[in-house]
Amino acid sequence: MDKLAKEKMMKQTKPFDKCPVCGGELTEKEVEKLLRGGVNTAILKVKAEVCLHCGERLYSQEIVKRFDEIRKKLERKEVANFQPIGQSFQVAA
């Protein structure tokens, strides 16, 4: 596949060429996402398009659906397949 065809394919898979918030350049990075469901919390490492100017993160539709599934499992306390990594605490300000 030549360079022009690759660029065309990449543009088709990315909904934004520039950051929709500030117009900055986007780059793909692996990021940590914190999800809450009820009183439970999960941390995921996922790929996102991240703005190099303002830090806005853009996730694919598949990843957003996965976030929703995980939040629902957290709310229902269906965490048997999740790996515990510690404890969370609430501290008064």
ABEGO torsion letter per residue (X at the ends): XBAAAAAAAAAAABABABBAAAGBBBBBBBBBBBBBBEABBBBBBBBBBBBAAAGBBBBBAAAAAAAAAAAAAAAAGBAAABBBAEBBBBBBX
